Amino acid sequence: MSVINLVREIRELKTQLSYSKNIGFFFGAGSSCALGIPNIVQLTNDVGSQLEKDELNTFNLLITELKTTILDREVNIEDILNHLRRIRELTNEQKSKEYQGINGETAKNTDIQICKNIYKIILAKEEVANFDATKKFFAWLSLLNREFSKEIFTTNYDLIIEKSLETNQIPYFDGFVGSYEPFFLQSSIDHLIYNTDLTKNWIRLWKIHGSLSWFWKNETKVNSQRIIRIGKIADINKYENELVIYPSKDKYDSSRKQPFIAYFDRLKNYLSNGELLFIFTGYSFSDQHINDIVFSCLRENNRLFGIVFFYKDEEVEKLHNLTASYLNLNVYGPTKAIINGELGEWKFDKNELKTNEEFAHYWDEANNKMLIGDFNKLVDFLLINSGKKETIEKTLK
């Protein structure tokens, strides 16, 4: 394995951050985990422990069934929801029809109860989570003087980003309009942003796996559903509309007018057009439908440059198997990296540092590890590199 000079690459990274006119971000589950929100394994266990009777039996039955097809990792809550929605579709949610021993009505009830449990579990964690890192991040992002709108894509359905932005009083837009029951307006996603637009400096937030604030609302007159956004609900158990999180492939294949396809189209268009530095943090590249878009755009747009920050070295090695030929994608892990398509190990020599260069915010000298795969450390790195760390922290006190 080759050796990669960390000091040189950090200098290059700082230059990219300072001079890139257009910077976008992709937040995966790791960014929320760094603040105390449960990861997918913890969430699966927590949801299961709170189910009762029929829903718990169905939950366990599904895990047993899925283990026969998912052999390389643990079955998680998203696999279970995905399978439940296939059963709902196959049985038309009827009690008289069943698939793999689960009738349609039970599948629907279990799906709804699992989503309500996810809502309660994540919201309880949000109540005690420390949002300092995300508040600093968005304060930094909003201060950047760029020629393009700032866009955030995320698979996370928690409300940490919204709460951080609103605490900082930073305007943002997510494709919903209205005030009583904001509805999704697809044309607003496709709208080109001009310099004269009032909203040019608003942050665009695209939650491509749904959100704890989204719900399907039944339109009985036309026998259809539309999606609405509700900010705060007193008791999710009493709320009739169905929570919208992690849609199955079948769901968004059959509902092109709903947010998911619109958001995926936005991601593709955003990555396909012009010069862009796109940064991934906390994303493990385990979602093939997202990877297909990202890899396709990296191939087709030679002005797109991707940077990935990983918390674990195993993720670096796994991604190298998929992206060795992508010279416009650099990957930073704790001890390993992919630079210009080549997998290597970091080499850090503080004797190479200039007089005024510091390293403690990106390198753990005692353990020989690069730090900024951790979202909290990445935010510190961005703030220190901008020269505005003290100003931002003083503003947020």
Sequence and secondary structure as in RCSB ss.txt:
>XXXX:A:sequence
MSVINLVREIRELKTQLSYSKNIGFFFGAGSSCALGIPNIVQLTNDVGSQLEKDELNTFNLLITELKTTILDREV
NIEDILNHLRRIRELTNEQKSKEYQGINGETAKNTDIQICKNIYKIILAKEEVANFDATKKFFAWLSLLNREFSK
EIFTTNYDLIIEKSLETNQIPYFDGFVGSYEPFFLQSSIDHLIYNTDLTKNWIRLWKIHGSLSWFWKNETKVNSQ
RIIRIGKIADINKYENELVIYPSKDKYDSSRKQPFIAYFDRLKNYLSNGELLFIFTGYSFSDQHINDIVFSCLRE
NNRLFGIVFFYKDEEVEKLHNLTASYLNLNVYGPTKAIINGELGEWKFDKNELKTNEEFAHYWDEANNKMLIGDF
NKLVDFLLINSGKKETIEKTLK
>XXXX:A:secstr
 EEEEHHHHHHHHHHHHHH S EEEEE HHHHHTTT   HHHHHHHHHHH  HHHHHHHHHHHHHHTTT  SS  
 HHHHHHHHHHHHHHHTT TT EETTEEHHHHHHHHHHHHHHHHHHHHHHHHH   HHHHHHHHHHHH   SS E
EEEE   SSHHHHHHHHTT  EE SEE SSS EE HHHHH    TT TTTTSEEEEETTEEEEEEEEEETTTTEE
EEEE S  S GGG  SEEEES  HHHHHS TTSHHHHHHHHHHHHHHSS EEEEEES  S  HHHHHHHHHHHHH
 TTEEEEEE SSHHHHHHHHHHHTT TTEEEE SSEEEETTEEEEEE  GGGS TT   TTTEETTTTEE TTSH
HHHHHHHHHHHT HHHHHHHH 
